Amino acid sequence: MTTVDPRRAIPRTDAVLAEPRLVDAARRLGRPLVKAAVLAAQERARRGELSTSPEAVIGAALAALPVAGCSLTPVLNATGVLLHTNLGRAPLSAAAMEAVHRAAGTCDVELDLGTGRRGPRGAAAVDALLAAVPAAAAAHLVNNGAAALALVAAALAGGAPGREIVIARGELVEIGDGFRIPDLLTATGARLREVGTTNRVNRADYADAVGEHTALILKVHPSNFVISGFTSSVDIGELTGLGVPVVADIGSGLLAPHPLLPGEPDAATLLARGATLVTASGDKLLGGPQAGLLLGGPGAGAELMTRLRRHPLARAMRVDKLTLAAFEATVRGPVTPTAAALDADPTDLHARAERLAAGLAEHGIDAVAVTSTATVGGGGAPGVTLPSAAVSLPEGYAAVLRTGNPAVLGRLERGRCLLDLRALPPADDNSLARAVRTAAP
């Protein structure tokens, strides 16, 4: 009696790929990815891990496919950290996301449609930035904040041996993931002339250090730590008369003063006080995409900006069309999610927490509305706390929520999982509640 190998019943690859749902998946995700999922499902059937029927193989292939063509997973930010570096810092506004979609195809990023000739790249984004910071006479965009500072160092101090950057010792900061400002600066070929001590520096320290080899004075805002006690620093305005460019790296991208962040430097104020150049990030308090901002004051600042734009490294640091689109829409557009979170009314946050907790309690979940404290994060406003409200859950919810769909990231505090609402838009409250109900044991 002849025995038929059941593995012969496994459907052919081309037949499985012709199934309408897999055809649609191939259009969204690409045929190679879908075919790999089908082959893996067939192999499982050969090993006896699932039925050899077409339905089983198709189902296994579909289940193995990702939801989208990239591996990034959307996360509801319930940490209470407005600009969470591990979550991509500032979430884009709806206007910025629409702008990215609009620019994703072919567009006039470097074309003058009126003349048919090559046009200035990123001019509209730069114009938007200049309109937002009237104290600036010129501006330029690069791909991140560190690149902005590196471009300044390379153009002003890296071109000739012995050119020095004068900087206070207390401002030689580490900006995260092991990267340090002094390493970034010296990598451009510049030399550093350190002045003052860790906790104190005065104008005379800078004046004594400035000489024929000085390319610039650099002021770096210590945006991720605070030194308190017996300290002193020097205001930008006190350094402008020393005969060399004064560059301020403010990091967080605050364009104008904010009442909740009185100690956070902003571009408009520093330019008004005489800074030659200001550098900053676009994906922090500005609330836009990752980008490096360079703003030049009138006179010397505007002249130096021309040098920066034409430096060879400016090409390597050039932003793409999607960043330009998102940046322009951020600066010109409506209130960003970051600004909305920063300005959120604590009373409204408590009301949201009470509603969420009450709704979850109706499903038998140990949920309580509590007062909490949020922070800016992302290398901005160190030491500043923001009053907030949270939904408190048993600690075990944290891991389940983090690996759920949607993923929810809260924080652990005193044996409880807190879902802080300061960084979470009200429109996401229903999604948060569903995620918690799904995670309930």
C-alpha positions, 0 to 999 in steps of 0.5 A: 500500500502506497503512503502519500506524504502529507507534505505534498498537500502544502499549497504551491508558493505561486498559488498562495501568493495569488491569494487576494489578501497577500496580493494586497499585502505585496502592494503595500509591503513589497513582494519579497517580504510577503514571499518570505512570509509565505515560504516561512509558513510553508516550512512550518507546515512541513515540520508539522507545526501547522496544517498543510491546508491552503487556509492555514498556510495563508493565515500563518503568512498573513499573521507574520506580516508587519502592519507597515513597511517600517519597523517603527511602532507608534507609542502613546507617551504617558511618561510625563516627559514632554520630549522623550529622546527614546520616543523621537522627541517632539511629535509632529503637528497635523500640519507638519505631517500633512506637509511631509505627505505633500512633499513625499512625491516629486516637488519643487524643492529646488526648482522655480516653477515660474522660470523653470530654472533651479531655485533656492533650496529651503528658502521658504523654511528659512523665511518662516524661521526669520519671520518667527525670530525678527532679531535674526538677519540670516538663517540656515538649516542643517540636519541636527543641532550637533551638526549646526555647532560642528559647522560653525566650528569647522567654518570659523575655527577648523580651517587653519592650524591653531585657531581656538574656541574659547569656552567655559569649563563648566560648559564642556557638556556630554549631550547624550549617548556618550557624545561630548561637546569638546570631542565634537568641536575638536573633531573639526580641527579646532583647538579649545581654550578652556576658561574658568572653573567647573562652577565659576567663570567671569568676564575677565577669564574670557578677556584674558583668553582672547588673542590673535588665535581666537576664532570665536567665543562659544557659550553652551547652555548646560541643557541636561543638568544644573549646577547650583550653589557657589556659581557664576557665569557670564551673560552674552551681552558682556562678551560682545565687546571682546572683538571676536564672534560670540556663538550661543548654542541653546540646544532646546530650540526655544525661539522666544521667552516662555513664562514657564521656562524663565531659565531657558535661553531663547534665540530672540533674547540672545540675538537682541543681547548681541550674540553673533550666531545662535544654534539650536535643535528643531525637534525639541521645544520648537516642536518640529522635525530633527534639524539644526538651526543657525541664526545670525544677528545683523552685521557680522552674523549675517556675513558669517552665515554666508560663509557657513552656507558655502562651507563644504560640510554644509552639503554633507549636513543638508536637510532633505525635502521632508524635513524642510516641509515639516519645519516650515509647517511647524514654524508657520502652522498651528500650535504644536503638540509640544507647545500644547503639552507645555501649556496644558492647564493642570485643572484640565489634566486632573479632570481627564485623569478622573474621567479615565480612572472612573471609567477603568474602575467600572471595569474592575481595574484598580485605577486611581487619579493622582497628582504627578509631576512632568518634565520637559526632557530632551535636553531642555529646561533641566530642573524645571518641573510641571504640575500634572496628573496621572492614572495610577495602576498596579505595577504589573501593567507597565510591561503589558502596556509597553508591549501592547497595541497600541504600545503605551509607555508610562513610568514606575513610581513607588510601586505603581504604574503611572500614566501621566497625561501632560505629554498625551493629547486629549484625543488619545484618551480613548486609545489609552483607556482601551489599551488599559482594559486590554491589558487587564488580567 
